[in-house]
Amino acid sequence: MRLEYTLSPSVITNDAHFIIISEAGNTKQSASRYYETARSSKHFHSDRRYTKRRRKALKFKPNHQILPKGFQSPFLEYLSPRATLAPPHPSPLAAQLLNVDGVTSVFFGSDFITVTKDSGTPWAHVKPEVFSLITETINSGTPIVNTVEGKAGESGQDGAEQDTLGYDENDSEVVQMIKELLETRIRPAIQEDGGDIEFRGFHDGQVLLKLRGACRTCDSSTVTLKNGIESMLMHYIEEVQGVQQVMDQEEEVAMKEFAKFEEKLRQQKGPDAVASTVGKGSLDTAEA
């Protein structure tokens, strides 16, 4: 079995089970010239080193299907231990991963797994157990995701419903164009980074989106939406006037705290200062 994971921008190692690829979020195919230009510009993430240092998520890509074939949604996200046991899609592997010290969420794509940790736990403490759990599950042939019946409307996992970018005969022409661009130009790049995207609506010229997986916890997710996705949608669809991120309460608190941190940094070091988290728990110090 081969398992790829993304961690360090400077290390390439091979062993019997794992391949450490060279750069976090390095898209092999351009999702769109606008999105890719934004990704590489200083305005997109302020500083690419900053993005890598603050990365709280690792993407694991086994040579194995993660979600069952024909699954109705392109992803499942488990944000609590309780979610791993609840219908309609409990997951023993997600339960084990969330039991690892420091792990805060588990995201399943069609052929990859993204594990997110808290900022206080070094990857060096998390990686070995995560590797072991994923490898044992896949080698044993144990189902990664189960399907059980629950009460009507009951869903313990995020993403268990239909794909929000899928075709809907009730969509307006504008919404259909928005979905098509998101599906063909944006989603591949976001999935390459270990996440996914949900369409939440189009109102008064504003496209409502929600980022998932690794992109949900990225400190620059708002910048990603504004300087990447928004630029592309506004270029192709004149009815689009902007993009807004839909966040839950926990994400809103985290964004406010990060905004306070950035403002404090600007006051101390000037408007061009770049946040850095070199030290314990950062990707720069995690041992490969």
C-alpha positions, -999 to +999 in steps of 0.1 A: +000+000+000+012+035-008+002+065+014+011+100+005+010+128+030+019+165+029+039+180+056+072+197+049+082+219+019+117+206+020+117+169+028+112+139+004+114+105+020+102+070+010+096+039+030+075+008+027+042+026+032+046+063+029+057+090+005+062+125+019+056+148-010+075+180-013+051+209-009+018+214+009-011+222-013+010+219-045-017+216-073-006+194-102-032+209-125-042+246-128-077+250-115-080+284-132-055+311-142-072+335-119-073+311-089-037+300-095-025+336-099-041+345-067-026+315-049+009+325-059+006+362-052+016+379-020-020+392-016-034+357-015-017+343+016+005+373+026+034+350+026+036+314+014+060+305+043+034+318+066+008+295+052+030+264+056+040+273+091+005+277+103-009+246+086-028+226+111-039+198+088-022+169+071-036+153+039-031+115+036-037+099+003-038+061+004-039+041-028-074+032-017-110+045-021-121+062+011-157+070+006-179+041-008-184+041-045-215+060-056-215+080-023-240+109-026-216+135-012-179+142-022-169+143+014-176+136+051-164+157+080-163+145+116-159+174+141-165+155+173-162+119+187-200+118+189-202+124+151-182+093+145-208+071+161-240+088+149-260+079+118-261+079+089-224+074+084-205+063+115-168+056+110-146+035+133-114+050+118-126+085+124-134+076+160-099+062+164-083+092+148-102+117+170-091+098+200-055+107+192-042+135+215-044+168+196-066+157+167-096+180+164-113+169+132-112+142+105-122+148+068-128+121+043-126+129+006-133+103-021-096+092-021-079+111+007-081+117+045-073+151+061-065+152+098-065+185+117-048+191+150-048+219+176-021+245+175-005+233+207+003+197+197+034+191+175+030+170+144+059+148+157+035+136+185+005+131+162+020+115+130+031+081+142-003+071+157-022+085+128+000+066+103-005+034+122-043+037+124-048+045+088-024+018+076-040-009+099-075+000+087-067-002+050-046-033+052-072-051+072-100-043+047-122-029+075-148-005+060-138+031+066-173+045+065-205+026+074-241+034+066-268+029+091-304+041+093-313+070+116-343+092+122-355+114+094-334+145+091-308+131+115-272+136+104-242+133+127-216+142+100-211+173+079-214+165+042-237+135+045-263+152+023-263+156-015-234+174-032-243+211-031-226+217-065-247+190-081-273+197-107-307+210-095-335+216-121-347+245-099-315+265-102-315+297-121-291+300-151-267+322-130-266+296-102-259+269-127-230+288-141-216+295-106-218+258-097-202+247-129-172+271-124-169+260-088-170+223-097-146+224-127-122+253-118-121+256-080-130+223-064-100+204-078-075+228-064-092+229-030-094+191-029-057+190-037-051+210-006-071+185+015-105+202+016-136+209-003-162+236-009-200+239-004-224+262-023-248+278+002-267+301-020-267+332-042-285+363-029-283+400-040-252+394-061-233+376-033-222+339-036-224+321-002-197+294+002-184+273+030-148+258+030-143+223+045-114+201+056-080+217+057-093+249+041-118+253+069-090+257+095-067+277+073-061+312+088-062+327+053-094+311+042-112+345+039-083+358+017-086+326-004-123+333-011-118+370-018-086+370-039-090+336-055-126+324-059-143+358-060-119+372-087-127+342-110-165+342-105-167+380-110-146+378-142-169+352-158-203+360-144-213+397-144-242+391-120-217+381-092-207+410-071-189+392-044-183+361-023-190+356+013-179+328+036-205+310+057-190+301+091-203+283+122-199+299+156-166+282+164-151+294+131-163+329+137-146+330+171-114+317+156-114+343+129-120+371+153-091+359+175-068+357+144-079+393+134-069+405+168-035+388+166-029+403+131-038+438+144-015+434+174+013+423+151+008+453+128+010+477+157+042+461+170+060+456+136+043+478+111+017+472+083+040+449+063+046+424+092+039+388+085+026+364+111+050+335+120+046+305+142+081+290+140+086+269+171+068+242+189+039+228+170+047+244+137+053+225+105+088+239+103+098+221+135+079+188+130+104+160+125+099+139+094 
